[in-house]
Structure formats: structure tokens, C-alpha cells
Amino acid sequence: MKVLALNSSARAGDVSKTEIMLDCLVEGMRDAGAEVEIINLAKKKIKYCIGCFTCWTKTPGKCVHKDDMTGEIYPKYLECDLCVLATPLYHFTVNAQMKTFIERTLPMVQPFFVERDGVTMHPLRHEMPPAVVISVAGFPEESVFDQLKSYMNFLYGDRLVAQIYRASCEMLKTPPSGDTMKDILEATVQGGRELVKTMKISPRTLARIKKPMTSFNKMAPVGNLAWQTCIDEGVTMGQFQKRGMVPRPNSIETYLAIMKMAFNRKKAGDARAVMQYRFTGQVEGDCYLKINKGKITAAPGSVKKPDLTIESPFEVWMDILTRRADGAQMLMEGRYKAAGNTELLMKMGDFFGES
Ligand SMILES: Cc1cc2nc3c(=O)[nH]c(=O)nc-3n(C[C@H](O)[C@H](O)[C@H](O)COP(=O)(O)O)c2cc1C
């Protein structure tokens, strides 16, 4: 089976969630014996359709443009046994690069009007290849893909053999990646294998690929903090991620949410520790973190017999968390107090962050 995979993301590498998902799908397809070529549309020269309809009249089936679409992509599209259309969701549909490609497939149809099931159509000059759409979106609800789904169904009809929609995709490969994310990526590989073997993806595999990773209530507080931190520090989200920056909490609730998110159960192993925080200053109140055999409890209030008690102005502790200040130096300068097993201060890195 010859597969043409068109990736329209403007981003590349681990920051491109389209690429992450597509690479998994392609891995599975190759594993099942398919010959797959990936083309990055953003790196190609594809001119806009100018609506001259020359491809319908003077040169039937042939576009006037001379670019990578006419020279390379269109012939490959006509020849392939299966085409994968991989696009990030932009404004609830395909992005501009993918739309430009789609518009440039106009030579596939003839100019005449025919009616099918009460709807006006143009007859096909060439059979469309079977297609798979794979798309990723930032929002957590699957309904974010409703418009794209409807568009793709209309465009490809029964030639659309599979639709893979991955919401809350910005969490993919965001450290520390959990088991859910690993399973989503493994299921996508499996989806690729199934497509080559059966020309479809089983409902079970699709359900694994689409498994909800988060909800608005879980995502928005931490996501908003991350964006606010980018604005305050004058960095892009890409720089924020590359530098391993931490969203700066602005309340006890968001501090606890960040600590829960950053907890790395693999690194923590079977360690046990109870940390009590007593905050003063900009944000006042108590909270604690309990680490116990790969699990974390993070809650407001106090706990009996903590291993370590930190008394700190909230802003000082947040400076340390976001690496604006050095924890050891702040302690020496008396900017915060630590009582109990102070060795735990050094061990924080064993519990949180990337492996
Ligand atoms: C211009 C633009 C429009 C976007 N529109 C949406 C949208 O309508 N819904 C959504 O959930 N995410 C939207 N996003 C988020 C992207 O779908 C998401 O960041 C995705 O990871 C991008 O794919 P990439 O990582 O391959 O670039 C948009 C992003 C950009 C840059």
C-alpha cells in the first residue's frame, strides 16, 4: 500500500502536536508494511488557486500554476492508495496550508453540474483516494472538531475511511507525561497498523486515541497561569516550554494545582514525605503536600506531624519555584524558615519535574 501523508502544521518536532500524532500513525502503517511518504505542506511552494478555471477548459485536469503542487504533490495524490490529511485545528477547521492544498485539487473535478441525492455536484475527473483525517486542537472538548468533521465528511464522503481527532493536544509530551498520554500515542501507532490491514480503525482503538486528558476546570487554571507567566516574562509559549519554565501560581489553589501537575510518580518511587506550608504576604494561608508511594495529595489547611514545615512569604516561595530566586540562598538570608527534616528541601527535585 502506498500512503501519502500530508502534514500542514507550521510547527515541527516535539512542539508540533500534529507531527507527534502523525509520526505515531505512520510508525504503525510502516510496521504493517505500507510504503509511506510524508510531505510537509508548509515547506512546499503551493500557490493559491486563482479561480481561472483553466483546469476545467483549456487544459482539462491541469492547473496553470507551476509549483510543488503541480510538480510533485498532485501527481502523488492521484496515485496513492491512501492519503492522510494531518492538520492542526485553526479557527475550528483545517489550517490555511491544508485549505490551499484542498483548493488546488480543483482539477480533480469537471465543470458540469449534476444532481446527487438532491444536491448539486461536479462530476469527478479522477477518483479521490481514500482519505484519513488526523487533527489536533488546544481546547479539551471533542465538540471543537464538529465543523471540521462535517467539512471532511462532505468533502470526502465514503472515501473518508477514518477520522482521528485529538483534543487538548498541547498536553501531549508535556512533562511529566503520564500513562494516559503514553497510551494515546501507542493507540495511534495501533491505529496506523489497523488502517493498513483493514482500511479502518476499530472503535476500541479510536476510543483510546481520543480518551479525554483533561477538562476545562482542570486545564484553565494552570493554562491561564502559564500564559500570564509568558506575558509577565515577555517570552513566547515555545520559549517558556524550551526553558522548562514553571507557571507562577497566584493563589494557594493554583500552587497546589501546579505541584500536583509537576509531580513525577516515577521519580518519586516509593518515597514518603509530608510538607506543610504556611504562607504570609501577598497570599496568606496554609496548605500541605503528602507524597506517599507514587501518589500525591495536595490540599489547603494543616496536617498533623509534617516532616517539613516551610514558613514563607508567598511571593518568596513562588520566586524559588519559578527559579527567579535560589532556595538555599533565600534560606541563608532568612527570607523564609524551614523546620523539621530540611534535607527534604534538597530532595524536591526527586519528586517533581521531568525524569
Ligand atoms: C491560528 C490558530 C488558531 C487556532 N484555533 C484553534 C481552535 O479553533 N480550536 C482549538 O481548540 N485550538 C486552536 N488552536 C490551537 C491549535 O490547534 C493547537 O495549538 C495545535 O497544537 C496546533 O498544532 P501544531 O502543534 O502541529 O502546531 C489554534 C492555534 C492557532 C495558532
Ligand as a Chemical Component Dictionary entry (heavy atoms), coordinates in Angstrom:
data_LIG
# 
_chem_comp.id                   LIG 
_chem_comp.type                 NON-POLYMER 
_chem_comp.pdbx_formal_charge   0 
_chem_comp.three_letter_code    LIG 
# 
loop_
_chem_comp_atom.comp_id 
_chem_comp_atom.atom_id 
_chem_comp_atom.alt_atom_id 
_chem_comp_atom.type_symbol 
_chem_comp_atom.charge 
_chem_comp_atom.model_Cartn_x 
_chem_comp_atom.model_Cartn_y 
_chem_comp_atom.model_Cartn_z 
_chem_comp_atom.pdbx_ordinal 
LIG C1  C1  C 0 -4.194  30.479 14.410 1  
LIG C2  C2  C 0 -4.567  29.414 15.389 2  
LIG C3  C3  C 0 -5.897  29.057 15.504 3  
LIG C4  C4  C 0 -6.268  28.053 16.412 4  
LIG N1  N1  N 0 -7.582  27.709 16.518 5  
LIG C5  C5  C 0 -7.956  26.758 17.397 6  
LIG C6  C6  C 0 -9.326  26.401 17.529 7  
LIG O1  O1  O 0 -10.205 26.893 16.831 8  
LIG N2  N2  N 0 -9.655  25.467 18.467 9  
LIG C7  C7  C 0 -8.699  24.862 19.243 10 
LIG O2  O2  O 0 -9.049  24.018 20.080 11 
LIG N3  N3  N 0 -7.389  25.147 19.107 12 
LIG C8  C8  C 0 -6.996  26.088 18.211 13 
LIG N4  N4  N 0 -5.663  26.397 18.060 14 
LIG C9  C9  C 0 -4.656  25.593 18.810 15 
LIG C10 C10 C 0 -4.024  24.530 17.915 16 
LIG O3  O3  O 0 -4.988  23.671 17.354 17 
LIG C11 C11 C 0 -3.039  23.677 18.721 18 
LIG O4  O4  O 0 -2.109  24.539 19.326 19 
LIG C12 C12 C 0 -2.278  22.634 17.915 20 
LIG O5  O5  O 0 -1.309  22.061 18.729 21 
LIG C13 C13 C 0 -1.515  23.173 16.773 22 
LIG O6  O6  O 0 -0.872  22.091 16.091 23 
LIG P1  P1  P 0 0.727   22.035 15.970 24 
LIG O7  O7  O 0 1.226   21.718 17.348 25 
LIG O8  O8  O 0 1.035   20.977 14.995 26 
LIG O9  O9  O 0 1.147   23.394 15.517 27 
LIG C14 C14 C 0 -5.267  27.399 17.184 28 
LIG C15 C15 C 0 -3.927  27.779 17.045 29 
LIG C16 C16 C 0 -3.585  28.765 16.168 30 
LIG C17 C17 C 0 -2.125  29.151 16.050 31 
# 
loop_
_chem_comp_bond.comp_id 
_chem_comp_bond.atom_id_1 
_chem_comp_bond.atom_id_2 
_chem_comp_bond.value_order 
_chem_comp_bond.pdbx_ordinal 
LIG C1  C2  SING 1  
LIG C2  C3  SING 2  
LIG C2  C16 DOUB 3  
LIG C3  C4  DOUB 4  
LIG C4  N1  SING 5  
LIG C4  C14 SING 6  
LIG N1  C5  DOUB 7  
LIG C5  C6  SING 8  
LIG C5  C8  SING 9  
LIG C6  O1  DOUB 10 
LIG C6  N2  SING 11 
LIG N2  C7  SING 12 
LIG C7  O2  DOUB 13 
LIG C7  N3  SING 14 
LIG N3  C8  DOUB 15 
LIG C8  N4  SING 16 
LIG N4  C9  SING 17 
LIG N4  C14 SING 18 
LIG C9  C10 SING 19 
LIG C10 O3  SING 20 
LIG C10 C11 SING 21 
LIG C11 O4  SING 22 
LIG C11 C12 SING 23 
LIG C12 O5  SING 24 
LIG C12 C13 SING 25 
LIG C13 O6  SING 26 
LIG O6  P1  SING 27 
LIG P1  O7  DOUB 28 
LIG P1  O8  SING 29 
LIG P1  O9  SING 30 
LIG C14 C15 DOUB 31 
LIG C15 C16 SING 32 
LIG C16 C17 SING 33 
# 
